[in-house]
């Protein structure tokens, strides 16, 4: 797992520790009550994760904004997971508010693997092929009845918060060059095909690898149906430039979709960077990495 970082608590966030998790398990899943509980290191900002024994993991929302993801994953992971080429979280239990914890929570089967690090991917070509295969297979799942993806919208819907973030980053990054790249992304043709499934949060923290291959994809809280170009963000937040064409070919992304995907990567990183500049060093560093990669790519064109 990724190393733990200090993350500032959000408004409404509750403290979660192993004794609380142990009480929740004992009261609602007594068959697992004797299993040890251990907090897992994570750079995530939405959920707290605890290892339960050797085969299980408990995932609890840290703040009100993450609560809806519990029901979302409980509903859609059993439908999506069996159709995908790598492991995904398998819900084994749905917990209820109890023992001083105010929200629903989940128990999943433990997935082995580690989070890859941008700039230090051991076998980038193989990982690019695997990620492309995952994205392609997800897109082929029947979207009928699927929830609208919040990140499956046109890039123009991101314009205001992206420009607000750029204003906050004046003097910290080359805002003139980055603004030009953002405006270029906005000019890309909109998605003209049918809506498709997207994971919508393919960041290094949601990817697990083992033996140089993609072993699992986790955190489907943003998954939904819309413009699937958002899943191309992994080309810049994780893969090196030398492996991007491999990933692009595996997905089959045309020029317009590739431009939108790059725009999504840029927008997400710009909005994250000032927000997490001090509170989550790992996310801030990855945001800086994405911005630098996109600037370098533009300079090489």
Secondary structure, 3 states (H helix, E strand, C coil): CCCCCCCCCCCCCCCCCHHHHHHHHHHHCHHHCCCCEEECCCCCCCEEEEEECCCEEEEEECCHHHCHHHHHHHHHHHHHHHHCCCECCCEEEEECCECCECCCEEEEECCCCECCCCCCCCCHHHHHHHHHHHHHHHHCCCCCCCCECCCCCCHHHHHHHHHHHHHHCECCECHHHHHHHHHHHHCCCCCCCCCEEECCCCCHHHEEEECCEEEEECCCCCCEEECHHHHHHHHHHCCCHHHHHHHHHHHCCCHHHHHHHHHHHHHHHHHHHHHHCCCCHHHHHHHHHHHHHHHHHHHHC
